[in-house]
Amino acid sequence: MAAAVPLAACASDDQRAAARAAAEAAAQLSADGQGYADGARFAGPARNCVPINDLRQSRVRSDRVIDWSGGSGRTYRTVLPQSCPTLGFEQRFAYQTSLTQLCAQDIITVLQGPSAQPGPACALAPFQPITPPPRAGLR
């Protein structure tokens, strides 16, 4: 029975390493410069601001990458200029704006713990329209 614990830990470590590698690929440009290393492709020029009502859902991919699903069916990727500590772990954030749009210079605040306490605050970056990468196993 003691051998099962280390094997389970190794599988967990392997899964974490694979997830980390995928998250890092989401921030790296592809070799052809037309998308990202995770398979997402550029779908138009980056935008500095996006109307808030066009952002329906966000998916935190890492401490630097957020994918946004738009109400218009569009997906945007924001690659933060610097790592935002604990964003990838917590997978949630808040923002405030007095405008009707979210912009590259706006600040997000990571929400930490079960009571969603404010954590690190980080600057956004431009919103790059993308065609999301194909899902593993679905082709």
C-alpha positions as CSV (number, residue, x, y, z in Angstrom):
1,M,0.0,0.0,0.0
2,A,2.8,2.4,0.7
3,A,3.9,2.2,-3.0
4,A,0.5,3.5,-4.1
5,V,1.0,6.9,-2.4
6,P,4.2,7.8,-4.2
7,L,2.7,6.7,-7.6
8,A,-0.4,8.8,-7.0
9,A,1.9,11.8,-6.1
10,C,3.9,11.2,-9.3
11,A,0.8,11.2,-11.5
12,S,-0.4,14.3,-9.8
13,D,3.0,16.0,-10.3
14,D,2.9,14.9,-14.0
15,Q,-0.6,16.4,-14.4
16,R,0.5,19.7,-12.8
17,A,3.6,19.8,-15.0
18,A,1.4,19.3,-18.1
19,A,-1.0,21.9,-17.0
20,R,1.8,24.4,-16.4
21,A,3.3,23.7,-19.8
22,A,-0.1,24.2,-21.5
23,A,-0.5,27.5,-19.6
24,E,2.9,28.7,-20.6
25,A,2.2,27.8,-24.3
26,A,-0.9,30.0,-24.1
27,A,1.4,33.1,-23.5
28,Q,4.0,32.2,-26.2
29,L,3.7,33.2,-29.8
30,S,3.6,30.3,-32.3
31,A,6.6,29.8,-34.6
32,D,4.7,31.4,-37.6
33,G,3.8,34.4,-35.5
34,Q,0.1,34.0,-36.4
35,G,-1.1,32.8,-33.0
36,Y,0.0,31.2,-29.8
37,A,2.0,28.0,-29.1
38,D,-1.1,26.3,-27.6
39,G,-2.8,26.4,-31.0
40,A,-5.0,29.5,-30.6
41,R,-4.9,31.6,-33.8
42,F,-5.1,35.4,-34.1
43,A,-8.6,36.4,-35.4
44,G,-8.0,40.1,-36.1
45,P,-6.0,43.0,-34.6
46,A,-5.7,43.4,-30.8
47,R,-8.1,45.9,-29.2
48,N,-7.2,48.2,-26.3
49,C,-10.8,48.3,-25.0
50,V,-13.7,45.9,-25.3
51,P,-17.3,46.8,-24.2
52,I,-18.1,45.1,-20.9
53,N,-21.4,43.8,-22.3
54,D,-19.4,41.9,-24.9
55,L,-17.5,40.0,-22.1
56,R,-19.7,37.1,-20.9
57,Q,-17.2,34.8,-19.3
58,S,-13.5,34.6,-18.4
59,R,-11.2,31.6,-18.1
60,V,-8.0,32.1,-16.2
61,R,-5.3,29.9,-17.9
62,S,-2.3,31.0,-15.8
63,D,-0.8,33.8,-13.8
64,R,-0.4,35.7,-17.1
65,V,-3.2,34.6,-19.4
66,I,-7.0,35.2,-19.4
67,D,-9.3,34.1,-22.2
68,W,-12.6,36.0,-22.4
69,S,-15.8,34.7,-24.2
70,G,-17.7,37.5,-25.8
71,G,-21.5,37.8,-26.3
72,S,-20.8,38.2,-30.0
73,G,-19.3,34.8,-30.1
74,R,-15.8,36.2,-30.2
75,T,-13.0,35.0,-27.9
76,Y,-10.3,37.4,-26.7
77,R,-7.0,36.5,-25.0
78,T,-5.2,38.9,-22.7
79,V,-1.5,38.1,-22.0
80,L,-0.6,40.2,-18.9
81,P,2.6,42.1,-19.2
82,Q,3.8,40.5,-16.0
83,S,2.9,37.5,-13.9
84,C,0.0,38.2,-11.5
85,P,0.8,36.2,-8.4
86,T,-1.9,33.6,-7.4
87,L,-4.1,34.4,-10.4
88,G,-3.6,31.0,-11.9
89,F,-4.2,29.2,-8.6
90,E,-7.2,31.2,-7.5
91,Q,-8.8,31.3,-10.9
92,R,-10.9,34.4,-10.1
93,F,-10.5,38.2,-10.1
94,A,-12.5,41.4,-9.9
95,Y,-12.3,44.7,-11.8
96,Q,-13.8,48.1,-11.5
97,T,-14.3,50.6,-14.2
98,S,-16.4,53.7,-14.5
99,L,-16.7,53.2,-18.3
100,T,-18.8,50.9,-20.3
101,Q,-15.7,49.1,-21.5
102,L,-12.7,47.2,-20.0
103,C,-9.4,48.5,-21.2
104,A,-5.7,47.4,-21.4
105,Q,-4.7,49.9,-18.7
106,D,-7.4,48.7,-16.2
107,I,-6.4,46.8,-13.1
108,I,-7.7,43.4,-12.0
109,T,-7.6,42.2,-8.4
110,V,-7.1,38.5,-7.6
111,L,-9.8,37.2,-5.2
112,Q,-8.2,34.9,-2.6
113,G,-9.5,32.2,-0.3
114,P,-13.0,31.1,0.5
115,S,-14.1,34.6,1.5
116,A,-12.7,36.2,-1.7
117,Q,-10.4,38.6,0.0
118,P,-8.6,41.1,-2.3
119,G,-5.1,39.9,-3.3
120,P,-2.6,41.1,-5.8
121,A,-3.6,43.8,-8.2
122,C,-2.3,43.6,-11.8
123,A,-2.6,45.6,-15.0
124,L,-4.4,44.1,-18.0
125,A,-3.1,44.1,-21.6
126,P,-4.7,44.4,-25.0
127,F,-7.5,42.0,-25.9
128,Q,-6.4,39.8,-28.8
129,P,-9.3,38.3,-30.7
130,I,-8.5,34.6,-31.2
131,T,-9.8,31.4,-32.6
132,P,-9.5,29.1,-29.6
133,P,-7.2,26.0,-29.8
134,P,-8.8,22.7,-30.6
135,R,-9.7,20.7,-27.5
136,A,-7.6,17.6,-26.8
137,G,-9.4,14.5,-28.0
138,L,-12.0,16.5,-30.0
139,R,-11.1,16.9,-33.7
